[in-house]
Amino acid sequence: MNHTVITSTINEKVLKHRIQDVDQWIQDVVDNAIAAVRRDVIDYKTNLLRADSSVAVMPADEDAILNEIFDADGYLNAADDPDFDDSVPR
């Protein structure tokens, strides 16, 4: 996945004043955001599964837990969900 960051010349200078490798800094910010959301999603789903007495087995692998969520019928990510509310855990 590739994205472009658009900023002004002065803001680029501001970043470079403090940050030696802006590209790496941006990548680190993205990686940390992904890790935080990943942890929250896995924790939320794991807690739901543990609270459901009808669940006898749950995936031990984090990617399997995520795929169970993302592959579910009717799943919508935040960008596609017109009713998305980031104050509601999901």
PEJONOR-V415087 format. One record per residue. SS is DSSP state (a for helix, b for strand, c for the rest). NEAR is the number of other ideal C-beta (glycine too) atoms within 8 Angstrom. Layout:
BEGIN
ss=SS near=NEAR
ss=SS near=NEAR
END
This chain:
BEGIN
ss=c near=2
ss=c near=3
ss=c near=4
ss=c near=4
ss=c near=5
ss=c near=3
ss=c near=6
ss=c near=5
ss=a near=5
ss=a near=6
ss=a near=8
ss=a near=10
ss=a near=8
ss=a near=8
ss=a near=11
ss=a near=8
ss=a near=6
ss=a near=5
ss=c near=8
ss=c near=2
ss=c near=6
ss=a near=9
ss=a near=6
ss=a near=7
ss=a near=10
ss=a near=9
ss=a near=8
ss=a near=8
ss=a near=8
ss=a near=8
ss=a near=8
ss=a near=8
ss=a near=8
ss=a near=8
ss=a near=8
ss=a near=8
ss=a near=8
ss=a near=10
ss=a near=8
ss=a near=9
ss=a near=11
ss=a near=11
ss=a near=8
ss=a near=10
ss=a near=11
ss=a near=10
ss=a near=8
ss=a near=8
ss=a near=9
ss=a near=8
ss=a near=6
ss=c near=7
ss=c near=4
ss=c near=4
ss=c near=8
ss=c near=3
ss=c near=3
ss=c near=8
ss=c near=6
ss=c near=4
ss=c near=6
ss=a near=7
ss=a near=6
ss=a near=9
ss=a near=13
ss=a near=11
ss=a near=8
ss=a near=10
ss=a near=10
ss=a near=8
ss=c near=6
ss=c near=7
ss=c near=3
ss=c near=4
ss=c near=8
ss=c near=6
ss=c near=7
ss=c near=6
ss=c near=4
ss=c near=5
ss=c near=8
ss=c near=3
ss=c near=4
ss=c near=7
ss=c near=5
ss=c near=5
ss=c near=3
ss=c near=5
ss=c near=4
ss=c near=4
END
